[in-house]
Amino acid sequence: MDSFDGKVGVVTGAASGIGRALAAGLAAEGMRLVLADVEASALDAAVEQFRSAGHTVEGVVADVSDRAQVEAVAAVAIDRFGALHFAANNAGVAIGGPAWELTEADWQWVLGVDLWGVIHGVSVFTPLIIEAGGGHIVNTASMAGLTSTPFMAPYNVAKHGVVTLSETLALELAMLAPTVGVTVVCPGWVKTGINRSERNRRDDGAAADAEPAADGAVAGGIDLRSTIDGLIATGLDPDDVAAQVIDAVHTRRFSVLTHAGWSSLVTRRAERLVSGDQPELVLPAND
Ligand SMILES: NC(=O)c1ccc[n+]([C@@H]2O[C@H](COP(=O)([O-])OP(=O)(O)OC[C@H]3O[C@@H](n4cnc5c(N)ncnc54)[C@H](O)[C@@H]3O)[C@@H](O)[C@H]2O)c1
């Protein structure tokens, strides 16, 4: 997309972190936005701040794991602004722990938001962007979509799904609707609220014992909460990620790997998969 000025976009998970920074960057270039998030109080605060900065935004409380609520987000874009040119399927949550100890509710929650949320966004928003004559779709995956870090199985499964969904979508749109671009975002650690994802968990599993990223929970000798807190604290600023994403949308690049030093992990993983060697244990830092 050359210009965002006057265009209409949707950002999910817009009340915090990467989504909020991306929305701010898009709004600063003149895009009118529907900000969607499940956390009503944080969304209200974001909407108020965007409006007081002079931006044109609507807020919609929506859980992206529910298709009907994603359709309601699209309806606000069409009813209020008349068209849709851009969608960032960004909302996400994380949980930690050994794959066999996580409950079915844990898996359902993470896959519901991180994978089904993106599937719903692709399904609902893509036809509208095609109808508008073109635009761009951004899906937030993660380096967890290109590697396999231990104690993050549901997150890894969801994010690998988002990467291949995005690749497939890009190929299909190139054949069927080439005016619509696709970008998949694969950040390393970023300074956001992701390690407090359970604040937005609504299912019964929220109170379950298996909340492995809770304070003091240990897996493989690692205190997951404090280890990840430490990595996030030294991570990239969300504004840096947003700037990289916006540049990729303007220049129509497919993938954004925000942490240059992590790219070799992807190459090494592919080599090991081809050779049959055991997976390599990597706990990446922030270079
Ligand atoms: N922070 C990191 O280190 C990191 C790294 C790689 C990828 N990511 C991805 O970035 C994306 C944004 O996360 P973030 O790091 O900014 O975290 P964040 O917690 O700051 O923001 C996530 C937002 O998603 C919202 N959300 C959660 N569940 C939702 C639901 N069911 N429906 C709608 N909204 C919901 C939250 O309320 C929150 O506002 C996620 O997809 C995450 O997986 C983050």
The ligand as an SDF file (V2000), in Angstrom:
LIG
                    3D

 44 48  0  0  0  0  0  0  0  0999 V2000
    5.7890   -9.5920   23.1220 N   0  0  0  0  0  0  0  0  0  0  0  0
    6.5280  -10.4780   22.4960 C   0  0  0  0  0  0  0  0  0  0  0  0
    7.6650  -10.7760   22.8980 O   0  0  0  0  0  0  0  0  0  0  0  0
    5.9800  -11.1390   21.2500 C   0  0  0  0  0  0  0  0  0  0  0  0
    6.8670  -11.8680   20.4450 C   0  0  0  0  0  0  0  0  0  0  0  0
    6.3840  -12.4880   19.2950 C   0  0  0  0  0  0  0  0  0  0  0  0
    5.0530  -12.3610   18.9360 C   0  0  0  0  0  0  0  0  0  0  0  0
    4.2080  -11.6420   19.7280 N   0  0  0  0  0  0  0  0  0  0  0  0
    2.7980  -11.5430   19.3060 C   0  0  0  0  0  0  0  0  0  0  0  0
    2.4250  -10.1860   19.2200 O   0  0  0  0  0  0  0  0  0  0  0  0
    1.0020  -10.1070   19.2760 C   0  0  0  0  0  0  0  0  0  0  0  0
    0.6080   -8.9710   20.1900 C   0  0  0  0  0  0  0  0  0  0  0  0
    0.9610   -9.3130   21.5380 O   0  0  0  0  0  0  0  0  0  0  0  0
    1.7590   -8.3160   22.4920 P   0  0  0  0  0  0  0  0  0  0  0  0
    3.1080   -8.8790   22.6780 O   0  0  0  0  0  0  0  0  0  0  0  0
    1.5980   -6.9410   22.0240 O   0  0  0  0  0  0  0  0  0  0  0  0
    0.9930   -8.5860   23.8880 O   0  0  0  0  0  0  0  0  0  0  0  0
   -0.0390   -7.6820   24.6930 P   0  0  0  0  0  0  0  0  0  0  0  0
   -0.5630   -8.5830   25.7580 O   0  0  0  0  0  0  0  0  0  0  0  0
    0.5960   -6.4150   25.1010 O   0  0  0  0  0  0  0  0  0  0  0  0
   -1.1730   -7.3710   23.6270 O   0  0  0  0  0  0  0  0  0  0  0  0
   -2.0440   -8.3650   23.1770 C   0  0  0  0  0  0  0  0  0  0  0  0
   -3.4480   -7.7720   23.0500 C   0  0  0  0  0  0  0  0  0  0  0  0
   -4.3450   -8.8170   22.5860 O   0  0  0  0  0  0  0  0  0  0  0  0
   -5.5340   -8.7040   23.3430 C   0  0  0  0  0  0  0  0  0  0  0  0
   -6.2540   -9.9790   23.3560 N   0  0  0  0  0  0  0  0  0  0  0  0
   -5.9750  -11.0780   24.0990 C   0  0  0  0  0  0  0  0  0  0  0  0
   -6.8840  -12.0290   23.8870 N   0  0  0  0  0  0  0  0  0  0  0  0
   -7.7580  -11.5150   22.9730 C   0  0  0  0  0  0  0  0  0  0  0  0
   -8.9110  -12.0270   22.3390 C   0  0  0  0  0  0  0  0  0  0  0  0
   -9.3840  -13.2590   22.6170 N   0  0  0  0  0  0  0  0  0  0  0  0
   -9.5550  -11.2660   21.4330 N   0  0  0  0  0  0  0  0  0  0  0  0
   -9.1160  -10.0010   21.1870 C   0  0  0  0  0  0  0  0  0  0  0  0
   -8.0280   -9.4600   21.7600 N   0  0  0  0  0  0  0  0  0  0  0  0
   -7.3630  -10.2130   22.6390 C   0  0  0  0  0  0  0  0  0  0  0  0
   -5.0750   -8.2650   24.7150 C   0  0  0  0  0  0  0  0  0  0  0  0
   -6.1270   -7.7070   25.4910 O   0  0  0  0  0  0  0  0  0  0  0  0
   -3.9930   -7.2890   24.3950 C   0  0  0  0  0  0  0  0  0  0  0  0
   -4.4890   -5.9640   24.2780 O   0  0  0  0  0  0  0  0  0  0  0  0
    0.5190  -11.4780   19.7540 C   0  0  0  0  0  0  0  0  0  0  0  0
    0.0080  -12.1990   18.6330 O   0  0  0  0  0  0  0  0  0  0  0  0
    1.7790  -12.1180   20.2730 C   0  0  0  0  0  0  0  0  0  0  0  0
    1.7210  -13.5270   20.2070 O   0  0  0  0  0  0  0  0  0  0  0  0
    4.6410  -11.0310   20.8700 C   0  0  0  0  0  0  0  0  0  0  0  0
  1  2  1  0
  2  3  2  0
  2  4  1  0
  4  5  1  0
  4 44  2  0
  5  6  2  0
  6  7  1  0
  7  8  2  0
  8  9  1  0
  8 44  1  0
  9 10  1  0
  9 42  1  0
 10 11  1  0
 11 12  1  0
 11 40  1  0
 12 13  1  0
 13 14  1  0
 14 15  2  0
 14 16  1  0
 14 17  1  0
 17 18  1  0
 18 19  2  0
 18 20  1  0
 18 21  1  0
 21 22  1  0
 22 23  1  0
 23 24  1  0
 23 38  1  0
 24 25  1  0
 25 26  1  0
 25 36  1  0
 26 27  1  0
 26 35  1  0
 27 28  2  0
 28 29  1  0
 29 30  1  0
 29 35  2  0
 30 31  1  0
 30 32  2  0
 32 33  1  0
 33 34  2  0
 34 35  1  0
 36 37  1  0
 36 38  1  0
 38 39  1  0
 40 41  1  0
 40 42  1  0
 42 43  1  0
M  CHG  2   8   1  16  -1
M  END
$$$$
